[in-house]
Amino acid sequence: MNSEKRILLNIRLHLNEKLQEGERLVIPAIRAISGLWRIMTPIQADEGNDDNELYWQASVYLPQNTEFEWRWVIYKDNHIVDIEKDYRRCKVGRFGGVIHTSWDSEVKILEPDMCVVSFYTRYQTLPDERLAIVGSSDPLGRWVSSKAVPAYEHPPGEWSVSIALEKDTSQEWKWVLLDMNHDYIRRWEDRPNRVLECESFSWRSVWAPWNGGNYFTGSGSWEKLEWSALRLPADILNDSFDTSSGNNC
């Protein structure tokens, strides 16, 4: 499973009452329905609350585009106190999110509490260079150069990358220039950290010239997505790209 691209899933169990002292919620194992992988190391959930609603949440990285099964178990002193009667099944695609469940419920809901942000820019690179994004959260690499998210070039000189970020959060990020051969950052943007407010949108598109400002060209829900909002207006392209400035855009 290490060779596959993975996504972060937060598996959440909503409870009406607190567990007894010494009890803990665990997912003992996760097995693939589609694929040959499995996770046999128990995943312990942590207690949390959202608007005074109690829940327990276990976080795990799984391969993209897969179907898997699991169930919740309550332990105390390494003994099983209670166990769900049936295994749950769920399919996931390219992006992570939150799976909301309740004990022994028949309905399994995958609710991606994520905003898919598409970042765009223009930059003329050398043959062994590549643009990437790095930032303050796990999906953005937590400012670790080896975890920077590579962008893709098409057509030449135009770069884009789409990243699923948690809704209603504030993210800091920057463009960086990667050395493709040695996987390190050759250059950072010479400006303060950019700030992105994900808010409650399902998607958002951002045009961000190197060392320049952010231009938000569209945002909304998937049901009301207008693909024209993802096209970059000509005035933004012309104002933000100056061929006389060398590599800077």
N, C-alpha and C positions, 0 to 999 in steps of 0.2 A: 504493500500500500504506500510505501514511502516514495515510490517513483511517480505516483499519480498526483495530479493537482487536487488540492483539498480545499474544503470550505469549512468555516466555523459554524457549528450549530449549537444553540442554547436550548436544551430540552427542559421544559418547565412544567412542573406539577403544581396545580392550584389546589390548596387544601382549605377546608372550612374551619379547621382547628389546629392548634399546635401539636407537634409530636410529644409523646411522653419523655420524661427526662432519660437521657442515655440512648434514645432511639435515633437512628439516622437513616436517610433515604439513599439508596444506591441503585445504579444500573449495573448488574453483575457482568453483562456481556452484551455486545452488539454484533449481530450476524448479518451478512449480506444475503439478500435475495437475488440481486443481480450483481454478479462479480464473485471473486474468489477470496475476498478479504474477510477478516473478522477481528474484533477487539475482545480479548478475553480478560483484560485487566479491569477490575471493578472501577466504576466511575462514581465518585461520591458527589452528592448534590449539596449545595450551600443554601442556607435559608435567606430569604429576602422578602421585601414587601413593596408593593406598588399601589399608591393611593390607599394605604391601609389594608390592601388585599394580600394575604399571606401566600407565599409560594416557595417552592424549592427548585433549584436550577442546577443542572449538570451541563458542562461545556465539553464539546468533543469536536475534533477535526475528522471529517469523513471525505471520501472521494466525491468529486462532482458526478452528477447524472447517475445516481445509484438508488436502489431500493433496499431497505434494511428492516430488521425487526429487533425489538427489545421489550423489556417490561420493568416496572418498578418493584423494588423489594425494600421492606423495612427491616433493619437489623438492630439488635441490641446485644452487646457483649458477644459479638460474632455469631449470634444465633438469629435465625429468621423469625421475626414476629408476625409478619404478614407479607403476602405476595400476590400480585395481580393474577387473576385466573388465566388470562390469555395474553399472548404476545401481541404487541402493537406492530403495525407496518406503516411505513412512510416512504414516499419518494421525494428526492430532492434533485434540483437542477444545477445551474451554474453558480447560484448565489446562496449564501448562508442566510440565517435568520433565526427566528424563535419558533419552536414547536410547543404549542399550548396543549396541555392534557389535564384531565382530572381522573381520579382513581377509578379504575375499572370501567371507564367510559367507553362506549362503542365508537364514538366519533373522534377521529384524530385530525387535528387541524394544524396545517402548516401555515403560519402567518408570518411572512417575512417582514419584520419591523425594520426594514432597511430602505434606504434611499440609494438608488443606483445613480451615481454621478459620473457623467462623461466629461473628461477634461480634454481640451484641444489647445494646440499652439502651433507656431511655425518656428523652425530652427534648422539651420544648415549645419550638419555634423560632418566630422571626418568619417572615413569608412569603418574605423574601429570604435566608433562612439555610438551611443544610444541615449535617448532621453528617458527619464523615469521620474516617478513621484515618490517622495518619502515624507512621512508626517508623524503625527502624535499618537495615533491609535494602532491597534493590531493590524487592521487591514491595510494601513499605510506604512507599516514597518517599524513604528516606534523609533524613528530617527536612526535606525541601524542600517548602514550602507548595504549590507548583504541581503536585507529584506526589502529594499526599494522595489517598487512595482514598475516593471518596464512598460514603456509606451510603444505603440506600433506606428510605423511610418507608411503612409499611403494617402495621396501620391507623394513623390519625393519632396522633402522639406516640410510636410505637414504631419503632425504627430497627434495621437489620441490614445486614451486609455479609459476604461470604465471600471469603477470600483464600487462595491456595495458597502455603504456606511450606515451605521445605526441612525435611525430617525431621531429628531429632536436632540441632536448633539452638536457641539461646536468642535470643529476639527482644525488643527493647524497643519500646514503642508508647504512644500516647496518643490519646484522642478529641480532636478539634478542631472548632470551629464555623467553617464557611466562609461567606463572602459570595458568594452565587450569581451576582451581577452582575459582580463584579470579580475573582473567583477568588483571594481572599487569606484568610488565617486571621484571623478577628475575635477569637477567644478560644481559649486552650489550657486543658486541665484544670489546676487548681491543686493538683497533687500530684506526687510523684516519678514518673519513668517507670515504666510498667507493665512487667512481665517475663513473657513467655510461653515455656514450655518445650514445644517441639513433640514431642519424644521420637520414638517410632517409630510413632505412630498415623497412620492414613490420614485420619481426620477428627476434629475436636474442636469442641465448641460452648462458648462463653464468654458469660456474662451479666456485664456490666461497667457498673454505674451510674456516672454522671458524678461524678468526684472520689471514688468509692468503691472497694471492693475488687473482685476477680475471683471469680466463682462458676463453676466448671466443671460444666456440666450433663450432659456426656456425652463419650465418646471411644471409639475402637476402629478396627476394620477395616471396609472396605466390605461384606465378606461377612457380617459380624455386626452391621450397622447396625440399630439399633432407633430408629424415628422418634420414639418416645415420649421418647427421651433428648434430642431437640432441642426439646422443649416446655419452657417455663420453669415451674418449680414455683411454685404460688401463694404459698407463704410467702416465696420470694425476691422475687417481684414486689411483694408487700405491704410487705415490710421495706425495700425499696430505692427505693420511689416514694412520696414525700411531697408531696402537692399544695400544702402550705402553704409549700414552700421555693422557689417561683417556678420559674425555669428549671432549677435544679439537680435532678438525679435521683439 
